[in-house]
Amino acid sequence: MSFVTTKDGTNIFYKDWGPRTAQPIVFHHGWPLSADDWDTQMLFFIGKGYRVIAHDRRGHGRSSQTAGGHDMDTYAADVAVLTDALDLKGAVHIGHSTGGGEVARYVARAKPGRVAKAVLVSAVPPIMLKTAANPGGLPMEVFDGIRAAVAANRTQFFIDLPTGPFYGFNRPGAKVSQGLIDRWWLQGMTGAANAHYECIKAFSETDFTEDLKKIDVPVLVMHGTDDQVVPYADSGPLSAKLLKHGTLKSYDGYPHGMLSTNADVLNPDLLAFIKG
């Protein structure tokens, strides 16, 4: 297995597939998952000739289960260690949900030449939490509820979330995939409970407004209108407006986990943006 080691001694696991001379695409996973959540996209883009890379965030998947560093600044710094170690240039960074926040913070601070484009999919920016400046956000009680569920019975919560709102399987007529539910549970239980607990604050309370304003490469914002985890109206459209070169692509009725449920639509759209 491949790892890079950060300044604080954390080992970050990563996959690196495809030709080393091809344009790199770096995938950033959501909470509480791992690089494995991107397998469908990675296989698709390998088939198109790209180099594909995905890592496990610290405390998630196969990376070190650290005592600290479960915040967006550290997550972005860990990505910088990885991209420096692999000397990635002209990369496309694609982030889902929490990973979209990680992408926004990393790309806003990336060294010149490292990033060509970015994609935010069902992503948490600009900020999820309801505040005076963000009245359309979710109240703190929602995130306190997630914390309580993780602390009380993480394994059951990691069944309930993908069975219900994450993939929209709680909607009438939904085509439920037990395989997706089981994969979600397995990825979640591979990570550390403390990392998952502390990451809730990172993905819900971090304000990415200034990060989005700083980004000067083209960014595609993809969001489903029936996202029950990161509600559409307070996320995708607002992020697109803050970006200098942002494009919003909305998907009517698609759920939070649309990269898995609707990969047949999203993968070609991602390819068109990268090639465009």
C-alpha distance (Angstrom), angle and dihedral (degrees) to the residues before:
residue distance angle dihedral
M1 . . .
S2 3.81 . .
F3 3.81 123.6 .
V4 3.79 139.6 168.4
T5 3.79 120.9 -155.5
T6 3.81 122.2 -135.1
K7 3.80 127.2 -146.2
D8 3.80 91.7 -93.3
G9 3.81 91.9 52.7
T10 3.81 97.3 -101.6
N11 3.80 114.8 150.1
I12 3.80 111.5 -139.3
F13 3.81 114.4 -159.7
Y14 3.80 118.1 -144.2
K15 3.80 142.1 174.2
D16 3.80 119.0 -139.4
W17 3.80 114.8 -174.1
G18 3.79 134.0 167.7
P19 3.81 136.0 30.0
R20 3.81 113.9 -20.7
T21 3.79 89.8 -143.2
A22 3.82 94.0 55.5
Q23 3.80 125.5 94.5
P24 3.81 108.1 -82.9
I25 3.80 123.9 -125.1
V26 3.81 114.8 -163.7
F27 3.81 118.6 -158.8
H28 3.82 123.8 -155.1
H29 3.81 116.4 -161.8
G30 3.78 131.1 -141.2
W31 3.80 131.6 -115.9
P32 3.04 125.8 -41.5
L33 3.79 96.4 -2.8
S34 3.81 137.5 91.3
A35 3.79 143.4 -130.7
D36 3.81 87.8 -74.4
D37 3.80 89.7 75.4
W38 3.81 87.1 74.1
D39 3.81 98.5 54.6
T40 3.82 93.6 110.1
Q41 3.81 92.3 52.0
M42 3.81 94.1 41.9
L43 3.81 92.6 53.3
F44 3.80 90.6 46.4
F45 3.81 94.2 52.3
I46 3.81 94.2 42.7
G47 3.77 85.1 58.6
K48 3.81 88.3 54.9
G49 3.81 92.7 52.9
Y50 3.81 100.7 -101.6
R51 3.79 130.3 135.2
V52 3.82 107.7 -119.6
I53 3.79 127.0 -159.6
A54 3.79 131.3 179.9
H55 3.79 130.1 171.5
D56 3.79 137.2 -164.2
R57 3.81 110.6 -117.2
R58 3.81 113.5 -122.0
G59 3.80 109.8 -78.5
H60 3.81 90.2 19.7
G61 3.79 131.0 96.9
R62 3.81 113.3 -26.7
S63 3.81 97.7 -16.1
S64 3.81 122.0 105.4
Q65 3.79 116.7 -69.5
T66 3.78 94.9 -128.7
A67 3.79 129.7 -168.5
G68 3.80 92.5 -133.2
G69 3.77 147.0 2.7
H70 3.80 95.5 86.1
D71 3.80 95.0 143.1
M72 3.79 135.3 98.2
D73 3.80 95.9 -105.8
T74 3.80 90.9 56.7
Y75 3.79 93.5 41.9
A76 3.82 89.7 54.2
A77 3.81 91.4 45.8
D78 3.80 89.6 52.5
V79 3.82 89.3 53.2
A80 3.81 89.4 50.9
V81 3.81 89.7 54.4
L82 3.80 89.5 52.6
T83 3.80 95.8 46.6
D84 3.82 90.9 46.4
A85 3.80 92.1 49.1
L86 3.81 91.2 51.2
D87 3.83 91.4 37.7
L88 3.80 91.3 -134.1
K89 3.79 115.6 -169.8
G90 3.80 128.5 -175.3
A91 3.80 91.1 6.9
V92 3.79 127.2 169.4
H93 3.81 112.2 -135.1
I94 3.80 117.4 -155.3
G95 3.79 120.7 -173.2
H96 3.79 131.2 -175.1
S97 3.82 121.5 -155.2
T98 3.84 107.0 -45.5
G99 3.79 86.6 10.5
G100 3.80 88.0 60.7
G101 3.79 88.9 60.2
E102 3.79 89.4 48.9
V103 3.80 89.8 51.6
A104 3.80 92.7 49.8
R105 3.79 92.8 51.6
Y106 3.79 94.8 43.0
V107 3.81 96.7 45.3
A108 3.82 91.6 47.7
R109 3.81 88.7 57.7
A110 3.81 101.9 31.7
K111 3.78 122.4 129.3
P112 3.83 114.8 -101.5
G113 3.80 112.2 -83.8
R114 3.79 96.1 18.8
V115 3.82 96.8 99.7
A116 3.81 129.6 45.4
K117 3.80 100.7 170.3
A118 3.79 141.1 -10.4
V119 3.79 137.9 -150.7
L120 3.80 128.2 -156.1
V121 3.82 112.3 -160.6
S122 3.82 119.9 -170.7
A123 3.78 82.6 -26.6
V124 3.81 131.5 178.9
P125 3.85 99.0 -128.6
P126 2.93 139.9 139.5
I127 3.86 88.5 31.5
M128 3.78 131.7 -56.4
L129 3.80 100.3 -155.3
K130 3.78 121.1 90.9
T131 3.81 109.8 -116.0
A132 3.78 137.2 155.0
A133 3.79 88.0 -91.8
N134 3.82 92.5 43.3
P135 3.81 106.5 39.7
G136 3.80 92.7 163.9
G137 3.80 93.5 61.5
L138 3.77 129.0 105.8
P139 3.84 117.8 -87.5
M140 3.80 120.5 -109.3
E141 3.80 89.1 -111.1
V142 3.82 89.5 71.6
F143 3.79 92.5 57.9
D144 3.79 92.9 40.6
G145 3.79 85.8 56.6
I146 3.79 91.5 53.4
R147 3.80 90.3 49.1
A148 3.80 90.8 50.3
A149 3.81 91.7 49.7
V150 3.82 92.6 49.4
A151 3.79 91.9 48.5
A152 3.80 96.1 44.6
N153 3.83 102.7 42.6
R154 3.78 113.7 -11.6
T155 3.79 94.8 173.5
Q156 3.81 93.1 55.9
F157 3.80 92.8 44.9
F158 3.79 88.6 51.9
I159 3.79 87.7 58.0
D160 3.79 96.5 43.6
L161 3.82 97.2 50.3
P162 3.82 98.8 55.0
T163 3.80 91.4 37.1
G164 3.80 88.9 56.9
P165 3.81 131.8 20.7
F166 3.81 103.4 -2.3
Y167 3.80 95.4 72.8
G168 3.79 95.8 18.7
F169 3.80 90.2 -111.8
N170 3.81 88.1 142.2
R171 3.81 91.0 66.9
P172 3.83 120.9 100.5
G173 3.78 111.5 -93.3
A174 3.81 94.7 11.6
K175 3.80 115.7 156.2
V176 3.79 101.1 -126.9
S177 3.82 119.3 -148.2
Q178 3.80 113.2 -158.8
G179 3.79 87.7 -169.8
L180 3.81 92.1 61.7
I181 3.80 90.8 47.6
D182 3.79 92.2 50.0
R183 3.81 92.5 45.8
W184 3.82 90.6 51.3
W185 3.82 91.8 50.3
L186 3.79 92.7 47.7
Q187 3.80 93.9 50.1
G188 3.78 91.7 47.5
M189 3.79 95.7 48.9
T190 3.80 91.0 50.2
G191 3.81 89.9 66.3
A192 3.80 131.0 73.0
A193 3.80 122.1 -87.2
N194 3.82 92.9 -139.2
A195 3.81 91.8 51.8
H196 3.79 91.9 49.2
Y197 3.80 92.0 47.2
E198 3.81 95.1 49.5
C199 3.80 93.7 42.0
I200 3.81 89.0 64.8
K201 3.81 88.6 71.9
A202 3.81 90.6 45.8
F203 3.79 95.8 53.4
S204 3.80 96.9 39.0
E205 3.80 105.3 38.7
T206 3.81 104.0 33.2
D207 3.80 112.4 107.2
F208 3.81 110.8 -144.2
T209 3.80 96.4 179.6
E210 3.80 95.8 111.2
D211 3.82 92.2 42.1
L212 3.80 90.9 55.6
K213 3.81 91.5 48.7
K214 3.82 91.5 52.7
I215 3.79 97.5 51.6
D216 3.80 110.4 104.2
V217 3.82 101.5 179.1
P218 3.82 125.1 86.6
V219 3.80 112.5 -81.6
L220 3.79 127.5 -166.9
V221 3.81 114.6 -153.6
M222 3.82 112.4 -158.7
H223 3.80 120.0 -174.3
G224 3.79 137.5 162.0
T225 3.78 117.0 -131.1
D226 3.83 91.3 -138.5
D227 3.80 95.2 53.1
Q228 3.82 104.1 144.9
V229 3.82 94.3 -177.9
V230 3.83 102.7 47.5
P231 3.82 102.9 21.0
Y232 3.80 112.9 -132.1
A233 3.81 102.2 -131.5
D234 3.80 95.2 56.8
S235 3.79 97.5 43.0
G236 3.81 127.1 29.4
P237 3.82 100.1 35.0
L238 3.82 92.4 44.1
S239 3.81 93.0 49.3
A240 3.79 92.3 49.3
K241 3.81 90.7 54.1
L242 3.81 92.4 52.1
L243 3.80 95.1 50.5
K244 3.82 120.6 90.6
H245 3.80 92.0 -141.4
G246 3.78 102.8 18.6
T247 3.80 127.6 148.1
L248 3.81 121.5 -167.9
K249 3.80 118.9 -148.4
S250 3.80 113.0 -175.6
Y251 3.80 125.0 -162.0
D252 3.77 114.5 -152.2
G253 3.80 112.3 -129.1
Y254 3.81 95.4 -7.1
P255 3.84 118.8 142.4
H256 3.80 132.4 -129.8
G257 3.80 91.8 -94.0
M258 3.80 93.6 50.7
L259 3.82 92.6 133.7
S260 3.80 86.0 71.8
T261 3.80 102.5 31.9
N262 3.80 95.0 42.5
A263 3.79 104.6 24.9
D264 3.80 89.7 134.2
V265 3.81 88.1 67.6
L266 3.80 102.2 32.6
N267 3.80 99.4 46.4
P268 3.84 94.4 59.4
D269 3.82 89.5 45.1
L270 3.81 90.1 52.9
L271 3.80 90.1 48.9
A272 3.80 92.3 49.9
F273 3.82 91.0 52.2
I274 3.81 93.4 47.3
K275 3.80 92.7 48.5
G276 3.81 94.8 40.1
